[in-house]
Amino acid sequence: MIVGLLRHIWQDETKLLDVPMRRLPHLLLATAAIAFATPAVAAPAMWKISDADSRIWLFGSIHMMPEGQDWRTPAFDQVLAKAERVYFETDMSAEQQAIIGAEAFLRGVYTDGTLLTDVLDDEQEKLLREVAADIGLPIGPVLAMRPWMAAQAITAPMLVQSGFVSDGVELQLLSEISPDRRGAFETGTQQLDVLASGPEASDVALLMQALETLPELQESLFEMLDLWATGDVEQLDELMINELSSVEGMADRLLYERNQNWMTPIEAMLAGNESTLVIVGAAHLSGDQGVPTLLEEAGYTVERVQ
């Protein structure tokens, strides 16, 4: 979930909608696990991957969080300090994020005279208008959006209401990691393709899910935060996959296909004896198709270290 990408999409959306919202993290919150109920001891999951003569670390992140959220540990800081390279999902530089954010916004609105309601049936349009009115979201600008972007516009007010006003793991770390020490698995354009190139029916289903589950969203966020911050990978995976499974093909598109794509560069890191910290959305590291499982199946030693 496309880390800084939606952050900038939402910044541009707020200019269009003229409402006091902030940045949006991952689609469907699939790889975000965030809210402001802080557990007593934070220790998000981290793994060490090794072969005969090299090792790397995997850390599951969230991409937006409340102010003051506790997540760093001595173990994480020790790994960060000794890692020669730190890899993120995409280039996190402000320049690249701004460029891709602008491109994403252009791809998220109709430019041929189509309205969002042209791809919805009567019941779907009715629900859209009712929810927009309930949350005070101007319907006019939303009607210019494609379904996947409209889903973000609907969800963002609840995120802000729940206290999601702070940058997540990656952006908090950016100032600590020099550009020559950073790497990325995907370009911003590749992430945008994942988000904006799905079938229209799938994107409409995504929008409907956002509309129908909005009343329960805040409760889900509290639960996600607690599971992420305490490192309960199994329950977090179950909760996130339940969210994604209601939209056909979404888990494959957002998580599993990308996990497979990342195997090649990760194995190259191990082959090259590069001491690397990999920081990606938490959902990419859980379950039987998560990156740690794929690496274990490929013959590497996988050890949970936090």
C-alpha positions in Angstrom: 0.0 0.0 0.0 1.8 3.0 -2.1 3.3 4.8 0.8 3.9 8.4 0.0 1.8 8.2 -3.2 -1.6 8.5 -1.6 -0.2 11.0 0.9 0.2 13.4 -2.0 -3.0 12.4 -3.7 -4.9 13.4 -0.6 -3.0 16.7 -0.3 -4.2 17.5 -3.8 -7.7 16.3 -3.1 -8.0 18.6 -0.2 -7.2 21.5 -2.4 -10.0 20.4 -4.7 -12.5 19.7 -1.9 -11.5 22.6 0.3 -12.0 20.6 3.5 -9.5 20.3 6.4 -8.2 16.8 5.7 -4.7 15.4 5.6 -2.7 12.6 4.1 -4.0 9.1 3.3 -1.8 6.1 3.6 -2.5 2.7 2.0 -5.5 1.6 -0.1 -8.1 0.1 2.2 -5.7 0.5 5.1 -4.4 -2.8 4.0 -0.9 -2.1 5.0 -1.7 0.6 7.5 -2.4 -0.5 11.1 -3.0 2.7 12.9 -5.0 4.6 15.5 -4.3 6.5 18.7 -4.9 3.8 21.4 -1.3 3.1 22.4 -0.4 -0.2 24.0 1.7 -0.3 27.1 4.8 -1.8 25.3 5.3 -1.2 21.6 7.3 -3.8 19.7 6.3 -4.1 16.0 7.4 -7.2 14.2 10.9 -7.5 12.8 12.7 -10.5 11.2 16.3 -11.4 10.4 16.8 -13.2 7.2 20.2 -15.0 6.6 22.1 -17.4 4.5 25.6 -18.8 5.1 27.4 -15.5 5.0 24.9 -12.6 5.0 21.8 -11.2 6.6 19.1 -8.6 6.2 16.3 -7.4 8.4 12.6 -6.9 7.5 10.4 -4.4 9.5 6.7 -4.0 9.0 5.6 -0.4 8.9 2.5 1.8 9.0 2.3 4.8 6.8 0.4 7.3 8.9 -0.1 7.5 12.6 -1.3 9.7 15.5 1.0 12.3 17.0 3.2 10.8 19.7 2.7 7.2 18.6 5.2 5.0 20.3 6.8 2.4 18.0 10.6 2.6 18.1 12.6 0.1 20.2 16.3 -0.3 21.1 16.4 -3.4 18.8 15.1 -1.5 15.8 17.4 1.5 16.4 20.4 -0.9 16.7 19.5 -2.5 13.3 18.9 0.9 11.7 22.3 2.2 12.9 24.3 -0.7 11.5 22.4 -1.2 8.2 24.5 -0.2 5.2 21.3 0.4 3.2 17.6 0.9 4.0 15.1 -0.1 1.4 11.5 1.3 1.2 8.7 0.3 -1.1 9.3 3.4 -3.2 11.5 6.5 -3.5 10.5 8.6 -0.5 12.2 11.8 -1.6 10.0 14.9 -1.5 10.7 15.6 -5.2 9.7 12.2 -6.4 6.6 12.0 -4.2 5.4 15.4 -5.4 5.8 14.4 -9.1 4.0 11.1 -8.7 1.4 12.7 -6.5 0.5 15.1 -9.2 0.4 12.3 -11.8 -1.8 10.2 -9.5 -4.3 13.0 -9.1 -4.6 13.4 -12.9 -5.2 9.7 -13.2 -7.8 9.8 -10.4 -10.3 12.1 -12.0 -12.3 11.8 -15.2 -11.3 14.0 -18.1 -13.8 12.9 -20.7 -17.0 14.2 -19.2 -17.8 11.0 -17.3 -19.2 11.4 -13.8 -18.7 8.9 -11.0 -22.5 8.3 -11.0 -22.3 7.1 -14.6 -20.6 3.9 -13.4 -22.9 3.4 -10.3 -26.4 2.0 -10.2 -29.2 3.8 -8.5 -28.7 2.2 -5.1 -24.9 2.8 -5.2 -25.4 6.4 -6.0 -28.0 6.8 -3.2 -25.5 5.4 -0.7 -22.7 7.6 -2.0 -24.8 10.8 -1.6 -26.1 9.8 1.8 -22.6 9.1 3.2 -21.1 12.2 1.7 -23.8 14.3 3.3 -23.4 12.5 6.7 -19.6 13.3 6.8 -20.0 16.8 5.3 -18.1 16.0 2.1 -19.0 18.2 -0.9 -20.5 15.8 -3.5 -19.6 17.9 -6.6 -15.9 17.3 -6.6 -16.3 13.7 -5.6 -18.4 13.1 -8.8 -15.4 14.0 -10.9 -13.3 11.2 -9.3 -12.8 7.7 -10.4 -14.1 5.1 -8.0 -10.7 4.3 -6.4 -10.0 7.9 -5.6 -13.5 8.5 -4.4 -13.0 5.7 -1.9 -10.0 7.6 -0.5 -12.0 10.8 -0.3 -14.8 9.0 1.7 -12.3 7.4 4.1 -10.0 10.3 4.8 -12.4 12.3 7.0 -12.7 9.4 9.4 -8.9 9.0 9.5 -8.4 12.6 10.5 -11.3 12.4 13.0 -9.5 9.4 14.6 -6.3 11.4 15.0 -4.3 10.3 11.9 -2.3 13.4 11.5 1.3 12.3 11.7 3.7 10.9 9.2 4.2 7.1 9.4 7.4 5.1 9.9 9.1 5.8 6.6 8.7 9.6 6.6 9.7 9.8 10.2 13.0 8.1 9.3 13.7 10.0 6.2 15.8 12.7 7.8 18.0 10.1 9.5 18.9 8.2 6.3 21.1 9.9 3.8 20.0 9.6 0.1 23.0 7.5 -0.8 22.0 5.0 1.9 18.4 4.6 0.7 16.9 2.2 -1.9 13.5 1.4 -3.2 11.7 -1.7 -4.7 9.4 0.2 -7.0 9.1 3.5 -8.8 6.2 5.8 -8.0 4.8 5.1 -11.4 4.8 1.4 -10.7 2.9 2.0 -7.5 0.4 4.2 -9.2 -0.1 1.5 -11.8 -1.0 -1.0 -9.0 -3.5 1.5 -7.6 -5.1 3.0 -10.7 -5.1 0.3 -13.2 -7.6 -2.1 -11.8 -10.8 -3.2 -13.5 -13.6 -0.7 -13.1 -15.9 -3.3 -11.4 -13.2 -3.9 -8.8 -12.8 -0.2 -8.1 -16.5 0.2 -7.7 -16.5 -2.7 -5.3 -13.8 -0.9 -3.4 -15.8 2.3 -3.2 -18.9 0.4 -2.0 -16.8 -1.3 0.7 -15.6 2.1 1.9 -19.1 3.4 2.0 -20.7 0.4 3.7 -18.0 -0.1 6.4 -17.3 3.6 7.3 -19.3 3.4 10.6 -17.0 0.6 11.8 -13.8 2.0 10.5 -12.6 3.7 13.7 -13.1 0.6 15.7 -11.1 -1.4 13.1 -8.3 1.2 13.3 -8.0 0.8 17.1 -7.8 -2.9 16.7 -5.2 -2.7 13.9 -3.0 -0.4 15.9 -2.9 -2.7 18.9 -2.1 -5.7 16.8 0.6 -3.9 14.8 2.3 -2.2 17.8 2.4 -5.4 19.9 3.6 -7.5 17.0 0.6 -9.8 16.8 1.3 -10.7 13.1 -1.2 -13.6 12.9 -4.2 -11.6 14.0 -3.2 -8.5 12.1 -3.0 -10.6 8.9 -6.4 -12.1 9.5 -7.9 -8.6 10.0 -6.3 -7.1 7.0 -7.1 -10.0 4.7 -10.7 -9.9 5.7 -10.7 -6.3 4.6 -9.2 -7.1 1.2 -11.0 -10.3 0.5 -14.3 -8.6 -0.1 -13.0 -7.0 -3.3 -12.0 -9.7 -5.8 -8.4 -9.7 -6.8 -7.4 -6.8 -4.4 -5.1 -8.8 -2.2 -3.3 -10.3 -5.2 -2.9 -6.8 -6.7 -1.9 -4.9 -3.7 0.1 -7.5 -1.7 0.9 -10.9 -3.1 2.1 -10.0 -6.7 4.3 -7.3 -5.3 5.7 -9.6 -2.6 6.8 -12.0 -5.4 8.3 -9.1 -7.4 10.4 -8.1 -4.3 12.0 -11.5 -4.0 14.5 -10.9 -6.7 16.1 -7.8 -5.2 16.0 -9.2 -1.7 17.8 -12.3 -2.8 20.3 -10.1 -4.6 21.0 -8.3 -1.3 21.7 -11.6 0.4 23.9 -12.8 -2.5 25.8 -9.6 -2.4 26.4 -9.7 1.4 24.8 -6.3 1.8 23.7 -5.5 5.3 20.2 -4.1 4.6 17.1 -3.1 6.5 13.9 -3.5 4.5 11.0 -1.4 5.6 7.6 -2.1 3.9 4.0 -2.1 4.9 3.2 -4.6 7.6 0.7 -6.6 5.5 3.5 -7.5 3.1 5.2 -9.5 5.9 2.4 -11.6 7.3 0.6 -14.7 6.3 1.5 -17.7 4.0 2.2 -15.4 1.1 4.2 -12.8 3.1 7.8 -12.0 2.3 9.2 -13.9 5.4 7.3 -17.1 4.4 8.5 -16.8 0.7 12.1 -16.4 1.8 11.8 -19.4 4.2 10.4 -21.5 1.4 13.3 -20.4 -0.8 15.7 -21.9 1.7 16.8 -18.9 3.8 16.9 -18.9 7.6 14.1 -16.7 8.9 14.2 -15.6 12.5 11.6 -13.4 14.3 13.8 -11.0 16.3 11.0 -8.6 17.6 
